[in-house]
Amino acid sequence: MPVFLYVLALAVFAQGTSEFMLSGLVPGIARDLSVSVGAAASLTSAYAIGMIVGAPVMAALSARWPRRRALAGFLAAFVVVHVIGAVTTDFAVLFGTRVVAAIVNAGFLAVAMSVATALVPAEQRGRATAVLLSGVTLSCVAGVPAGALLGDWSGWRSAFWAVAALCLPALALVFRQAPADAAGRAEVSIRREAGALRSRPVRLAMVLAAVVNGATFATFAYLAVIATDIAHLPAAAVPALLAAFGVGAFVGVTTAGRKADGGLGRGPLLVLCVLPMGWAVLAATSAHTAPLFVVTIVQGALSFGIGSTLVARVMYVAPQAPSLGGSFATVALNAGAFLGPLIAGAATGATGDYRDAAWVSAALAATAVAAVAVSRAGVARAGVEEAG
């Protein structure tokens, strides 16, 4: 793999840390800025909305920009808004910085995906995508627990300063190593690319990515409270549980990247079928410490493994949309990350049992399996009719 892919992964690591670290900083933000815990928690939703809106818009706006300028511009803006967030005393300003950070993060990721797949031969695009997304999984392993610890030791503002500082080496390397442009960029047609994304295989891959990621984050958002209220673990054990999920996610993405070819073959389909059962097992055994940790690791691996496979699938079945393909895959993932916890919140609010978040994950994952089955049945039926 080209060395520059790992530079991009470093930037994605910093951005992933920023996206997920809020879960451990909410109490401190609420206390420092004199807002409710619910208001402080809305910063996570603000980021998700910014990613959903920002990905296609930024991809379209930057489609004809030189790649170096686009990557450096988005990353520099990401640093600036984190500095502003670190010094502000106004919650509305902090909320605004989260939205802007998400928009430029989405723009960076969309461009980075197009660059990553352009740097390698077609048969290595799945692995290149996995290398890029490994930055997100590493942020779950190291960045998020470290952000939570830093917030406890030095206050939530120090976590924002740390993310800004972490971006600076990546920014310097982007200026130095990023391709000034990519072949054929001047001929980009947004209308043609948008048309390519309307094909049935692309739509199915994006729906699956959204539903699978919704299942993932429906439970991930409640892991901390499941650990403390259901398994009765001390609060100090929460970072270890989150890191365990991240370790599984990293293993899943790395393994999927080595085998990804853009197809939905027997391996990915088997993982997809096992997912609902895994979430059901987590729901049933989450009161016990050892099963909770083991199943969390396994589900992190399976969820992120199939998630990265589906992102590679979008890029593979939409070769005519190199600029918008990655951005719409990002939209799908973040739509799931936004809606999954909302559905889990409605379920747990109605029942008062946080284990129901995992049952929601099981139901969403089962929906993804059903969607594949229906799609394959439709294709088989069409083939029979055509043969007849």
C-alpha positions in Angstrom: 0.0 0.0 0.0 1.3 3.5 -0.8 2.7 5.3 2.3 0.3 8.3 1.7 -2.6 6.0 2.5 -1.3 5.9 6.1 -1.0 9.6 6.2 -4.7 9.8 5.3 -5.5 7.2 7.9 -3.8 9.3 10.6 -6.0 12.3 9.7 -9.1 10.0 9.8 -7.9 8.7 13.2 -7.9 12.3 14.5 -11.3 13.0 13.0 -12.8 9.7 14.3 -11.6 10.6 17.8 -13.3 13.9 17.6 -16.6 12.3 16.4 -16.8 9.7 19.1 -15.0 11.3 22.1 -18.1 13.4 23.1 -19.7 10.4 24.7 -17.1 10.7 27.5 -17.1 14.5 27.7 -20.8 15.2 28.0 -20.9 15.6 31.9 -18.0 18.0 31.9 -19.4 20.1 29.0 -22.8 20.3 30.7 -21.3 21.4 34.0 -18.8 23.9 32.5 -21.2 25.6 30.1 -24.3 25.5 32.4 -26.5 23.4 30.1 -28.4 20.2 30.6 -26.9 16.8 30.0 -29.4 16.3 27.2 -28.3 19.5 25.5 -24.6 18.6 25.8 -25.4 15.1 24.4 -27.0 16.8 21.4 -23.5 17.7 20.2 -23.2 14.1 19.1 -26.3 14.4 16.9 -25.0 17.7 15.6 -21.9 16.0 14.3 -23.9 13.2 12.7 -26.2 15.7 10.9 -23.2 17.6 9.7 -21.7 14.4 8.3 -24.9 13.5 6.5 -25.4 16.9 5.0 -21.8 17.7 4.4 -20.6 14.5 2.6 -22.5 14.9 -0.7 -22.4 18.7 -0.7 -18.6 18.9 0.0 -17.9 16.1 -2.5 -19.8 18.0 -5.2 -18.2 21.3 -4.5 -14.7 19.9 -4.3 -15.0 17.5 -7.3 -12.9 19.7 -9.6 -10.5 21.0 -6.9 -6.9 19.8 -6.9 -6.7 16.9 -4.4 -3.9 18.5 -2.4 -5.8 21.8 -2.0 -9.0 20.0 -1.0 -7.4 17.7 1.5 -5.3 20.4 3.1 -8.2 22.9 3.1 -10.6 20.5 4.8 -8.0 19.4 7.4 -6.9 23.0 8.2 -10.6 24.0 8.7 -11.0 21.0 11.0 -8.0 22.3 13.2 -9.4 25.8 13.3 -12.9 24.8 14.5 -11.4 22.6 17.2 -9.4 25.5 18.5 -12.5 27.7 18.6 -14.4 24.9 20.4 -11.6 24.6 22.9 -11.7 28.3 23.9 -15.4 29.2 23.6 -17.6 29.7 26.6 -20.8 29.8 24.6 -22.7 26.5 24.0 -24.2 27.8 20.8 -20.8 28.5 19.4 -19.6 25.0 20.5 -22.6 23.5 18.8 -21.8 25.4 15.6 -18.2 24.2 15.7 -19.4 20.6 15.9 -21.6 21.0 12.8 -18.8 22.7 10.8 -16.2 20.1 12.0 -18.5 17.3 10.7 -19.0 19.0 7.4 -15.3 19.4 6.7 -14.7 15.9 8.1 -17.2 14.6 5.5 -15.5 16.6 2.8 -12.1 15.3 3.8 -13.3 11.7 3.9 -15.0 11.9 0.6 -11.9 13.2 -1.1 -9.6 10.8 0.8 -11.7 7.8 -0.4 -11.4 8.9 -4.0 -7.7 9.5 -3.7 -7.2 6.1 -1.9 -8.9 4.1 -4.6 -7.1 6.1 -7.3 -3.7 5.3 -5.9 -4.0 1.5 -6.2 -5.1 -1.0 -8.8 -8.7 -2.0 -9.0 -8.2 -5.3 -7.3 -6.7 -3.5 -4.2 -9.4 -0.9 -3.7 -11.1 -2.9 -1.0 -7.8 -3.1 1.0 -7.1 0.6 0.4 -10.5 1.5 1.8 -9.9 -0.7 4.8 -6.5 1.0 5.5 -8.3 4.4 5.4 -11.2 3.2 7.7 -8.7 1.7 10.1 -8.2 5.2 11.3 -11.8 5.2 12.5 -11.4 1.9 14.3 -8.2 2.9 15.9 -9.9 6.0 17.2 -12.3 3.7 19.0 -9.4 1.6 20.4 -7.2 4.4 21.6 -8.5 7.9 20.7 -11.9 7.7 22.5 -10.7 6.1 25.8 -7.7 8.5 25.8 -10.1 11.5 25.2 -12.3 10.4 28.1 -9.2 10.0 30.4 -7.8 13.4 29.3 -11.2 15.0 29.9 -11.3 13.5 33.4 -7.7 14.7 34.2 -7.6 18.1 32.5 -11.1 19.0 31.5 -13.0 18.5 28.3 -11.3 21.4 26.5 -8.0 19.6 26.6 -9.5 16.8 24.5 -10.3 19.4 21.8 -6.8 20.8 22.0 -5.4 17.3 21.6 -7.5 16.6 18.5 -6.3 19.9 16.9 -2.6 19.0 17.7 -3.0 15.5 16.4 -4.1 16.9 13.0 -1.1 19.0 12.5 1.4 16.3 11.5 -1.2 14.9 9.0 -1.7 18.4 7.7 2.0 18.9 7.1 2.3 15.5 5.4 -0.7 16.3 3.2 1.0 19.5 2.0 4.1 17.5 1.3 2.9 14.2 -0.2 -0.7 14.6 -1.5 -1.1 14.3 -5.3 -1.6 17.8 -6.7 -4.4 16.4 -8.7 -5.8 13.1 -10.0 -6.0 12.1 -13.6 -9.3 13.1 -15.3 -10.5 15.4 -12.5 -11.2 18.2 -15.0 -13.7 15.9 -16.7 -15.8 15.2 -13.6 -19.5 15.3 -14.3 -21.6 15.5 -11.1 -24.8 14.7 -13.0 -23.3 11.6 -14.5 -21.9 10.4 -11.2 -25.2 11.0 -9.5 -26.9 8.9 -12.2 -24.5 6.1 -11.6 -25.5 6.0 -7.9 -29.1 5.2 -8.8 -28.3 1.6 -9.9 -29.8 -1.2 -7.9 -26.5 -2.7 -6.7 -25.4 0.7 -5.4 -28.7 1.4 -3.7 -28.7 -2.0 -2.0 -25.1 -1.5 -0.8 -25.9 1.9 0.7 -29.1 0.6 2.4 -27.2 -2.3 3.9 -24.4 0.0 5.1 -27.0 2.3 6.8 -28.9 -0.5 8.4 -25.8 -2.4 9.6 -24.2 0.8 11.0 -27.6 1.6 12.6 -27.4 -1.8 14.4 -23.8 -1.1 15.4 -24.4 2.3 17.0 -27.8 1.4 18.5 -25.8 -0.7 21.0 -22.5 1.2 21.0 -24.4 4.3 22.2 -25.6 2.3 25.3 -22.5 0.2 26.0 -21.5 2.5 28.9 -24.9 2.4 30.6 -25.3 -1.4 29.9 -21.9 -1.9 31.7 -22.8 0.2 34.8 -26.6 -0.4 35.1 -26.9 -4.0 33.8 -23.6 -5.6 34.4 -23.0 -3.4 37.5 -19.4 -2.7 36.6 -17.7 0.4 38.1 -17.5 3.5 35.9 -13.7 3.0 35.6 -14.4 -0.2 33.5 -16.3 1.7 30.8 -13.2 2.9 28.9 -11.9 -0.7 28.9 -15.2 -2.0 27.4 -15.2 0.8 24.7 -11.6 -0.1 23.9 -12.6 -3.8 23.7 -15.2 -2.9 21.1 -12.6 -0.9 19.2 -10.1 -3.7 19.3 -12.7 -5.9 17.7 -13.5 -3.3 15.1 -9.9 -2.9 14.2 -9.5 -6.6 13.7 -12.7 -6.7 11.6 -11.6 -3.9 9.3 -8.1 -5.3 8.9 -9.3 -8.8 8.1 -12.0 -7.6 5.7 -9.5 -5.4 4.0 -7.2 -8.3 3.2 -10.1 -10.3 1.6 -12.3 -7.5 0.1 -12.8 -7.6 -3.6 -15.9 -5.5 -3.8 -18.2 -8.5 -3.9 -20.8 -9.9 -1.5 -19.5 -13.4 -1.5 -20.0 -16.3 0.9 -17.8 -14.8 3.7 -19.5 -11.4 3.9 -23.0 -13.0 3.6 -22.1 -15.4 6.5 -21.0 -12.5 8.7 -24.2 -10.6 7.8 -26.3 -13.6 8.8 -24.4 -14.1 12.1 -24.7 -10.4 13.2 -28.4 -10.6 14.4 -27.6 -13.7 16.5 -24.5 -11.9 18.0 -26.6 -8.9 19.1 -29.2 -11.2 20.6 -26.5 -13.0 22.6 -25.2 -9.7 23.9 -28.7 -8.7 25.0 -29.2 -12.0 26.7 -25.8 -12.2 28.5 -25.0 -8.5 29.2 -25.6 -8.9 32.9 -22.4 -11.0 33.1 -19.0 -9.4 32.8 -17.1 -12.0 30.8 -19.7 -12.6 28.1 -20.3 -8.9 27.8 -16.6 -8.2 27.0 -16.3 -11.3 24.7 -19.4 -10.6 22.7 -18.6 -6.9 22.5 -15.2 -7.7 20.9 -16.8 -10.2 18.5 -19.6 -7.8 17.5 -17.2 -5.0 17.0 -15.2 -7.2 14.6 -18.2 -8.5 12.7 -19.9 -5.1 12.5 -17.0 -3.0 11.3 -15.7 -5.9 9.1 -19.0 -6.0 7.1 -19.3 -2.2 7.3 -16.0 -1.7 5.5 -16.9 -4.4 3.1 -20.1 -2.5 2.2 -18.2 0.7 1.7 -15.8 -1.0 -0.7 -18.9 -2.5 -2.4 -20.3 0.9 -3.1 -17.0 2.0 -4.6 -16.8 -1.2 -6.6 -20.3 -1.1 -8.1 -20.1 2.6 -8.8 -16.8 3.0 -10.8 -18.4 5.9 -12.8 -18.8 7.9 -9.5 -15.3 8.2 -8.0 -16.1 11.5 -6.4 -19.6 10.9 -5.1 -19.3 7.2 -4.4 -17.3 7.6 -1.2 -19.4 10.6 0.0 -22.7 8.7 -0.4 -21.2 5.7 1.4 -20.3 8.2 4.2 -23.9 9.5 4.2 -25.2 5.9 4.5 -22.9 5.1 7.4 -23.8 8.3 9.3 -27.5 8.0 8.6 -27.3 4.6 10.4 -25.2 6.0 13.2 -27.8 8.8 13.7 -31.0 6.7 13.5 -29.8 3.6 15.3 -29.4 5.3 18.7 -32.6 7.2 18.2 -34.5 3.9 17.7 -32.7 2.4 20.6 -33.5 5.4 22.8 -37.2 5.1 22.0 -37.2 1.4 22.8 -35.3 1.7 26.1 -37.3 4.8 27.1 -40.5 2.7 26.6 -39.3 -0.3 28.5 -36.7 1.1 31.0 -34.4 -1.8 30.1 -31.1 -0.8 28.4 -30.6 -4.3 27.1 -33.3 -3.5 24.6 -30.8 -1.4 22.7 -29.1 -4.7 21.8 -32.4 -6.2 20.8 -32.9 -3.2 18.5 -29.5 -4.0 17.0 -30.5 -7.6 16.4 -33.7 -6.5 14.7 -31.9 -4.0 12.4 -29.2 -6.6 11.5 -32.0 -9.1 10.7 -33.6 -6.4 8.4 -30.3 -6.2 6.5 -30.3 -10.0 6.0 -33.9 -9.9 4.8 -33.0 -7.1 2.4 -30.3 -9.2 0.8 -32.6 -12.2 0.6 -35.3 -10.2 -1.1 -32.8 -8.6 -3.5 -31.3 -12.0 -4.5 -34.8 -13.5 -4.9 -35.7 -10.6 -7.2 -32.6 -11.1 -9.3 -33.2 -14.8 -9.6 -36.8 -14.3 -10.6 -35.8 -11.8 -13.3 -33.2 -14.3 -14.6 -35.8 -17.0 -14.8 -38.3 -14.7 -16.6 -35.6 -13.6 -19.0 -34.6 -17.2 -19.8 -38.2 -18.1 -20.4 
